[in-house]
Every structure is written in C-alpha cells, then in structure tokens.
Amino acid sequence: MSRRGPTSVILRLPELAAPDAQFLYVGPRLHVPQVPERLQAVGWEVLGEWRASVLAHAPTWADCQTRCEWMAEEARQSDWDAQAGAQGMPYREERYVVLARRLPT
C-alpha cells in the first residue's frame, strides 16, 4: 500500500477486495478521523481500533530531517541543537491501526 493514498483506497474496497477479505490500516498518527467514516460509507465494519505511542529517537540530524519530511513537518536545526542527546532527537512514534471487514449481505 502506498503512503500517498492509504485512506483513498478505502473508497475502492468494494471493487478491489475479495468477498471474505479484511482490511488493515496502519497510519502514522494517533487519530485519522476519515478512516472509520470511509469504511462505513463503503459498507465495511470496524472490527477493532488500536493506538500506540512510544518514545523514539532519530539518531542523526539526517534521520531527523528524513522523518520530518515523511511526516510533513519542518526540520529545524535549532531544535536538533537544543534537544538532541546521545541517542539523537527524541520524538513520539505513533500508530493508528484499524481492522475492518465487509458487512455481511
């Protein structure tokens, strides 16, 4: 699944998914409100939702820049200089996970 459109594929589940398929969404933030609504709109039910948040570290300035780019956040050298320690720059690694299935017909 591409990072560029994981929620947009939900709208195509009725045509793409096998009748007994399940859909697993893993998102980069703790809350992605459009996921349950889109699943409901295409006739799928949420079987479970989980959220995880752990302390992580970007070990180098280059890693910090890559992470910020991936998350559409601004990487600031001044933040790195002020907050990075021996393990690098601390940040919260977050995931929002949803498991769903097609509603029985």
C-alpha positions, 0 to 999 in steps of 0.5 A, spaced: 500 500 500 502 506 498 503 512 503 500 517 498 493 514 498 492 509 504 485 512 506 483 513 498 483 506 497 478 505 502 473 508 497 475 502 492 474 496 497 468 494 494 471 493 487 478 491 489 477 486 495 475 479 495 468 477 498 471 474 505 477 479 505 479 484 511 482 490 511 488 493 515 490 500 516 496 502 519 497 510 519 502 514 522 498 518 527 494 517 533 487 519 530 485 519 522 478 521 523 476 519 515 478 512 516 472 509 520 467 514 516 470 511 509 469 504 511 462 505 513 460 509 507 463 503 503 459 498 507 465 495 511 465 494 519 470 496 524 472 490 527 477 493 532 481 500 533 488 500 536 493 506 538 500 506 540 505 511 542 512 510 544 518 514 545 523 514 539 529 517 537 532 519 530 539 518 531 542 523 526 540 530 524 539 526 517 534 521 520 531 527 523 530 531 517 528 524 513 522 523 518 520 530 518 519 530 511 515 523 511 511 526 516 510 533 513 513 537 518 519 542 518 526 540 520 529 545 524 536 545 526 535 549 532 531 544 535 536 538 533 541 543 537 537 544 543 534 537 544 538 532 541 542 527 546 546 521 545 541 517 542 539 523 537 532 527 537 527 524 541 520 524 538 513 520 539 512 514 534 505 513 533 500 508 530 493 508 528 491 501 526 484 499 524 481 492 522 475 492 518 471 487 514 465 487 509 458 487 512 455 481 511 449 481 505 
